Amino acid sequence: MNRTQVQLTEKQSVLVKRLAAEQHVSMSTIIRQGVDSILTQRESVAREERIRRALAAAGRFKSGRSDVSQRHDAHLEEAFRA
């Protein structure tokens, strides 16, 4: 683990200490859990945004070919050769 120094407001310090005492863990554990929560939430939002963009793009482009669903591998191979 990396040692990091952070500064909390008086209110944050009191609340983190209280929560740590209630859960019988250190303040460091509470702070790490908070950081993990923020990072997990950001990852989730990023994933949801990628899904939203993919769904928005689906069906918006036309190749002009009628056999894409049957010959998608061949068309993909052709596209990568180009």
C-alpha positions in Angstrom: 0.0 0.0 0.0 1.1 3.6 -0.6 1.0 5.9 2.3 -0.9 9.1 1.5 -1.7 12.1 3.7 -5.0 13.8 3.3 -6.6 16.7 5.0 -10.2 16.5 6.1 -12.5 19.2 7.2 -13.4 19.1 10.9 -16.9 17.8 10.0 -15.5 15.1 7.7 -13.0 14.0 10.4 -15.7 13.7 13.0 -18.0 11.7 10.7 -15.2 9.4 9.5 -14.1 8.7 13.0 -17.7 8.0 14.1 -18.3 5.6 11.1 -15.0 3.9 11.8 -15.9 3.4 15.4 -19.3 2.0 14.5 -17.8 -0.5 12.1 -14.8 -1.3 14.3 -12.3 -0.4 11.6 -9.7 2.3 11.1 -10.3 5.7 9.6 -8.0 4.5 6.8 -10.3 1.7 6.0 -13.3 4.0 5.8 -11.4 6.4 3.5 -10.2 3.5 1.2 -13.8 2.3 1.0 -14.9 5.8 0.0 -12.2 6.0 -2.7 -13.2 2.5 -4.0 -16.9 3.6 -4.1 -16.1 6.7 -6.2 -13.8 4.7 -8.6 -16.4 2.0 -9.0 -19.1 4.5 -9.7 -17.0 6.3 -12.4 -16.2 2.9 -14.1 -19.9 2.1 -14.1 -20.8 5.5 -15.6 -18.1 5.2 -18.2 -19.4 1.7 -19.1 -23.0 2.9 -19.3 -21.9 5.8 -21.5 -20.1 3.4 -23.9 -23.2 1.2 -24.1 -25.4 4.3 -24.7 -23.2 5.5 -27.5 -23.1 2.0 -29.1 -26.8 1.7 -29.0 -27.2 5.2 -30.4 -24.9 4.3 -33.3 -26.6 0.9 -34.0 -28.5 1.0 -37.3 -27.5 4.5 -38.3 -25.2 3.4 -41.1 -26.0 1.5 -44.2 -23.5 -0.5 -46.3 -25.7 -0.9 -49.3 -25.2 -4.6 -49.1 -28.1 -7.0 -48.5 -26.0 -10.0 -47.4 -24.1 -8.5 -44.4 -25.8 -10.7 -41.8 -25.0 -13.9 -43.8 -21.4 -12.9 -44.9 -20.3 -10.7 -42.1 -17.0 -12.6 -41.6 -16.1 -12.2 -45.3 -17.0 -8.5 -45.3 -15.0 -7.9 -42.1 -12.0 -9.7 -43.6 -12.3 -7.6 -46.7 -12.5 -4.4 -44.7 -9.3 -5.2 -42.7 -7.4 -6.1 -45.9 -8.1 -2.6 -47.4 
